[in-house]
Amino acid sequence: MNNSLAEKLVSRSAGICLYGFAPPKQATPSERLEAIVAQQLVRLRSLPVDGLIVYDIQDEAERISAPRPFPFLPTLPPEVYAYEHLGSLEVPKIVYRCVNRDTPDGFVRWLDCENGGPRISVLVGAPSRHSQVGLRLTDAYALARQHSSNLLLGGIAIAERHGRTLDEHHRILAKTEKGCRFFVTQAVYDVTSTKSLLSDYALALDETGGVPLPIILTFSPCGSEKTLSFMKWLGIAFPRWLENDLQFARDPLAKSLELCERIFAEVRDYAGDKGIPLGVNVESVSIRKEEIEASMELLRLLRRRVER
Amino acid sequence: MNNSLAEKLVSRSAGICLYGFAPPKQATPSERLEAIVAQQLVRLRSLPVDGLIVYDIQDEAERISAPRPFPFLPTLPPEVYAYEHLGSLEVPKIVYRCVNRDTPDGFVRWLDCENGGPRISVLVGAPSRHSQVGLRLTDAYALARQHSSNLLLGGIAIAERHGRTLDEHHRILAKTEKGCRFFVTQAVYDVTSTKSLLSDYALALDETGGVPLPIILTFSPCGSEKTLSFMKWLGIAFPRWLENDLQFARDPLAKSLELCERIFAEVRDYAGDKGIPLGVNVESVSIRKEEIEASMELLRLLRRRVER
């Protein structure tokens, strides 16, 4: 049961369904933290998912000159939150790890504590070429192979980067070489760059005779100007018309769910034609109650579509 | 009957259906020209259209540094081809005029010969800011108002430009002020910039209380690498995935028709929500027989969708 996500990933199943979130802030007082955990356990227990993603949040201030719309506050380590605080949840967890803050020794220690069972992680590199790098992603993959052969690795795939440089499929293939078995995108509002990435990925596999790995598309409700500007700050692309439609919608949150559903249906049909197994990951970048609840509704909506 | 297109344009009808083409080359020997005209009369007579567009082809070499994939050869004047060679066709004609090659006097003479009846024209400005300009578009509109009040004027609208500068809707509104009653796009393969233009146009009209004018979307089959590269040279944007799908299709021409139909359906639904009357114009940028025939098939396919 606990292994089913790993099995689905390794067997390159389509239709994997995940829910993603960041751990609470490190500075959360312990009573408040207990309340958050209790509430999250209730919410997450009822979610029809194959697994949870626990993000590792970094500042990313080097990536972009615009000021961060929300302040950056360090969170609890995702593995601590996933395995300890949410330890009673049986559902498999995918733990993110930003390796550019690691030293080789620190990363190996993290790998050791990851050795407890058949665990799944996504390693994330530096947010920009200008970032200070402790451990390079390439070196982290090598250390993971060497020290933690049980760890099932995934990578991130950024369609927006592909829209600019048309080489994200090469990054996917290089990460595959280094051991990644699946890929997770950031929130998809730009259907064009997402289809373009899948297209170039499929063509590259045709050339090399490779098999397509699961691509997990992330979807995230956007119910306010503030959330929109934060998502844009995070590097999520919004086509002009879609941004207009969100901004002028009577109910932006409902509109964003409708748009996410349509985008997913379009990309699903496209990926299906190319033989790429698609999955979904739903998250809320906002901590507003109504946006979190909308993300859970979105998960149910997309789950229905993913199963078709 | 001959007026029905003008009436539809002025009453801002949705679903106007046009077919566009360039006149034969000026250097065509007269016997060959007769044969071309005879063949075109047969083809065009059977077309279920509200009107024909006869383009005015300019070199456009200043617009782009890349070499033109097909050589530029001057054509017969579009008004001569439309009203003389194709004079026996009762269907209304929209004659294009590139005014940057005009002098004020020359343009007024052209307007005079346009005074014969309730005629329709689209005035086109310089292909680039770096072009040598004889007559500015603004001055041409003023001369048209002064000398030819019967002339029904349309303008061009370039969604790709909107994708870059987000101001094409301002150009549409400015041209509307100067007398344009409808707009024709270049070939649409980029659904995103097209929807974005319509979105910003609708929002601007909401603000100013203006009424939406007919936007005629041009569609053009693309059945070969050469046609693709020519269309790209002309400034038509192809999303990466779509270009891949065309290039690797077993039957690129059929694929391009399928894509055009889907794009039209998506934009039609979007424009419908915004209350913008949409029409179609089908053309072939290629003179290959099979691409011309595909354009006529596309016209029939889109006509069916436009009437829904």
Chai-1 contact restraints between the chains, C-beta under 6 A:
chainA,res_idxA,chainB,res_idxB,connection_type,confidence,min_distance_angstrom,max_distance_angstrom,comment,restraint_id
A,T192,B,T192,contact,1.0,0.0,6.0,A-B,restraint_1
A,T192,B,P239,contact,1.0,0.0,6.0,A-B,restraint_2
A,K195,B,W241,contact,1.0,0.0,6.0,A-B,restraint_3
A,S196,B,R240,contact,1.0,0.0,6.0,A-B,restraint_4
A,S196,B,W241,contact,1.0,0.0,6.0,A-B,restraint_5
A,S199,B,W241,contact,1.0,0.0,6.0,A-B,restraint_6
A,S199,B,N244,contact,1.0,0.0,6.0,A-B,restraint_7
A,P239,B,T192,contact,1.0,0.0,6.0,A-B,restraint_8
A,R240,B,S196,contact,1.0,0.0,6.0,A-B,restraint_9
A,W241,B,K195,contact,1.0,0.0,6.0,A-B,restraint_10
A,W241,B,S196,contact,1.0,0.0,6.0,A-B,restraint_11
A,W241,B,S199,contact,1.0,0.0,6.0,A-B,restraint_12
A,N244,B,S199,contact,1.0,0.0,6.0,A-B,restraint_13
